[in-house]
């Protein structure tokens, strides 16, 4: 009798992990801050990421929060996050959502977590009567661009994001006298 597996037998199926998408809770903050720092590393700007757990906690859980968040758990382990804030369109006259950060920990990629988080954010928009869900993506991030194309998202051609920060921000503020 042979102890080799039958070459014609189907491979054993791995059990599907249990995925839960939920609102971010205070105890999630340290892990989410770690995710944000990992995202900054991936986006080639780790030195620009100064976020602390105290800052994120204050922003998320203030009386009037400035930012909101969701997480995806895989078998009870935090594996991904989405941080977002509300916007308002003067053209449509209603709010929308800007996704600031979407991050899936490398060992949990290809499980559908990004799609699950974005689906939850879209559901929040629909439930609240908001007109849009939008985000920015780096031009060189081909995997993200390819993924977003599968969601029927449309790039906003003709728009360029501008930023004033650091010394330029202080200089511009000084003009307000």
Backbone torsions as a table, in degrees:
resi	resn	phi	psi	omega
1	UNK	NA	132.0	-178.1
2	UNK	-85.3	145.4	176.1
3	UNK	-100.7	0.7	177.2
4	UNK	-72.9	144.7	176.3
5	UNK	-66.8	149.1	178.5
6	UNK	-66.8	121.4	-177.2
7	UNK	-64.4	-20.8	-179.1
8	UNK	-91.2	-8.6	-178.8
9	UNK	-73.0	145.4	177.9
10	UNK	-68.2	143.5	177.8
11	UNK	-63.2	148.2	179.3
12	UNK	-63.8	132.8	179.7
13	UNK	-83.0	134.1	175.6
14	UNK	-76.5	141.8	177.0
15	UNK	-65.5	140.4	178.1
16	UNK	-70.0	135.3	178.9
17	UNK	-69.0	155.5	175.4
18	UNK	-86.0	118.9	-179.2
19	UNK	-110.4	129.8	177.1
20	UNK	-127.7	127.1	173.1
21	UNK	-106.0	128.8	-176.5
22	UNK	-148.9	169.2	174.3
23	UNK	-63.6	146.7	176.9
24	UNK	-70.0	136.9	179.9
25	UNK	-113.9	161.4	-178.1
26	UNK	-52.7	-38.8	-178.3
27	UNK	-70.3	-12.6	178.4
28	UNK	-82.9	-17.8	-169.7
29	UNK	-54.7	-49.1	-178.8
30	UNK	-59.0	-40.0	178.9
31	UNK	-67.2	-41.6	-179.7
32	UNK	-64.9	-39.3	175.9
33	UNK	-60.6	-41.6	175.7
34	UNK	-59.5	-41.7	177.2
35	UNK	-61.4	-42.4	-179.9
36	UNK	-62.2	-40.8	177.6
37	UNK	-66.7	-37.5	175.8
38	UNK	-64.4	-38.9	177.3
39	UNK	-63.4	-42.5	178.1
40	UNK	-61.4	-37.8	176.6
41	UNK	-62.5	-47.5	179.3
42	UNK	-60.3	-38.5	-178.3
43	UNK	-84.0	11.3	172.5
44	UNK	67.0	29.8	178.0
45	UNK	-140.4	49.8	-177.1
46	UNK	-61.0	-30.6	-179.1
47	UNK	-69.9	-17.8	-179.6
48	UNK	-85.3	-15.3	-176.6
49	UNK	-89.0	109.6	-176.8
50	UNK	-112.5	3.0	-174.8
51	UNK	-57.0	134.3	174.5
52	UNK	-115.5	163.0	177.0
53	UNK	-61.0	-38.7	-179.6
54	UNK	-63.2	-43.1	179.9
55	UNK	-63.8	-47.7	-177.8
56	UNK	-65.6	-42.4	178.7
57	UNK	-58.7	-45.8	-179.9
58	UNK	-62.4	-40.6	-178.9
59	UNK	-69.8	-38.4	-177.1
60	UNK	-76.9	-36.8	-167.7
61	UNK	-116.6	21.9	175.1
62	UNK	-71.3	168.3	177.3
63	UNK	-57.4	-40.2	173.8
64	UNK	-122.3	91.4	-174.5
65	UNK	-59.1	145.4	177.2
66	UNK	-94.2	-19.9	-177.4
67	UNK	-144.6	156.3	-179.0
68	UNK	-131.7	162.5	-178.1
69	UNK	-154.1	154.1	173.1
70	UNK	-129.2	156.7	175.1
71	UNK	-132.1	158.4	171.5
72	UNK	-116.5	129.9	175.5
73	UNK	-106.6	142.9	173.0
74	UNK	-119.6	115.9	-177.1
75	UNK	49.5	41.7	176.0
76	UNK	84.2	1.3	-179.0
77	UNK	-107.2	131.0	176.3
78	UNK	-63.2	125.3	-174.4
79	UNK	-125.7	-17.6	-175.6
80	UNK	-159.1	159.7	178.2
81	UNK	-146.3	156.3	171.9
82	UNK	-135.5	122.9	177.3
83	UNK	-113.0	133.9	-173.2
84	UNK	-149.0	165.6	175.3
85	UNK	-142.4	162.5	-179.0
86	UNK	-81.4	151.7	174.2
87	UNK	-126.2	173.8	175.0
88	UNK	-139.9	129.5	177.6
89	UNK	-98.5	118.1	176.3
90	UNK	-69.9	-20.7	180.0
91	UNK	-78.6	-40.7	180.0
92	UNK	-92.6	-19.4	179.6
93	UNK	78.0	13.7	179.3
94	UNK	-135.9	166.2	179.2
95	UNK	-72.3	168.4	172.6
96	UNK	-148.4	-171.9	-178.5
97	UNK	-129.3	134.3	172.0
98	UNK	-109.5	119.6	176.6
99	UNK	-82.3	112.8	-178.2
100	UNK	-82.0	-47.7	-178.6
101	UNK	-138.3	133.2	170.5
102	UNK	-127.7	121.3	-176.4
103	UNK	-141.7	133.1	174.1
104	UNK	-119.6	124.7	179.1
105	UNK	-57.8	136.1	-172.6
106	UNK	-50.8	-39.0	-176.8
107	UNK	-73.3	-6.3	-179.9
108	UNK	-115.7	11.3	179.4
109	UNK	-73.4	158.3	179.1
110	UNK	72.3	20.8	175.3
111	UNK	-107.8	1.7	179.7
112	UNK	86.9	15.5	-176.5
113	UNK	-69.0	-41.5	179.1
114	UNK	-62.2	-44.1	179.0
115	UNK	-63.4	-40.6	179.6
116	UNK	-65.0	-42.0	177.7
117	UNK	-64.7	-45.6	179.8
118	UNK	-64.8	-36.5	176.4
119	UNK	-62.9	-40.6	178.2
120	UNK	-64.9	-42.9	178.6
121	UNK	-63.5	-40.5	176.6
122	UNK	-61.9	-39.7	178.6
123	UNK	-64.1	-39.4	176.7
124	UNK	-60.5	-45.4	179.0
125	UNK	-59.2	-48.2	-178.6
126	UNK	-63.9	-45.0	179.7
127	UNK	-58.8	-35.4	-176.0
128	UNK	-94.2	-0.8	179.7
129	UNK	74.7	24.5	-179.4
130	UNK	-82.5	152.1	-171.0
131	UNK	-86.7	-23.2	-173.0
132	UNK	-157.7	157.1	170.1
133	UNK	-124.6	122.2	-177.5
134	UNK	-137.3	161.2	-179.6
135	UNK	-159.9	168.9	175.3
136	UNK	-113.1	151.5	177.0
137	UNK	-140.0	140.9	179.5
138	UNK	-64.6	139.9	-177.3
139	UNK	-57.6	-30.5	-176.0
140	UNK	-88.9	-3.8	-175.7
141	UNK	-85.9	73.7	-176.1
142	UNK	-58.1	-42.4	179.2
143	UNK	-59.5	-40.7	178.9
144	UNK	-68.0	-44.7	179.5
145	UNK	-59.2	-43.1	178.8
146	UNK	-63.8	-42.8	179.2
147	UNK	-63.2	-47.3	-177.9
148	UNK	-62.1	-31.3	177.5
149	UNK	-62.7	-30.1	179.0
150	UNK	-71.6	-12.3	-178.5
151	UNK	-96.0	4.0	-175.7
152	UNK	64.6	25.6	173.7
153	UNK	-75.9	155.1	-179.3
154	UNK	-122.6	128.3	175.3
155	UNK	-63.9	144.3	-178.7
156	UNK	-93.9	76.3	178.8
157	UNK	-60.4	146.6	177.5
158	UNK	89.6	-1.2	178.4
159	UNK	-115.2	136.6	176.1
160	UNK	-123.5	128.3	178.3
161	UNK	-74.7	134.7	175.3
162	UNK	-115.8	152.9	179.4
163	UNK	-143.7	140.0	170.6
164	UNK	-121.9	122.6	179.2
165	UNK	-149.2	177.0	177.7
166	UNK	53.7	-132.1	-176.1
167	UNK	-62.8	-36.4	-179.9
168	UNK	-64.0	-35.1	177.3
169	UNK	-65.4	-46.0	178.1
170	UNK	-62.4	-40.7	179.3
171	UNK	-62.9	-44.3	-179.2
172	UNK	-66.7	-40.2	178.7
173	UNK	-63.5	-33.3	179.4
174	UNK	-63.4	-20.8	178.5
175	UNK	-73.5	-14.5	-178.9
176	UNK	-86.5	73.9	-179.0
177	UNK	-119.6	NA	NA
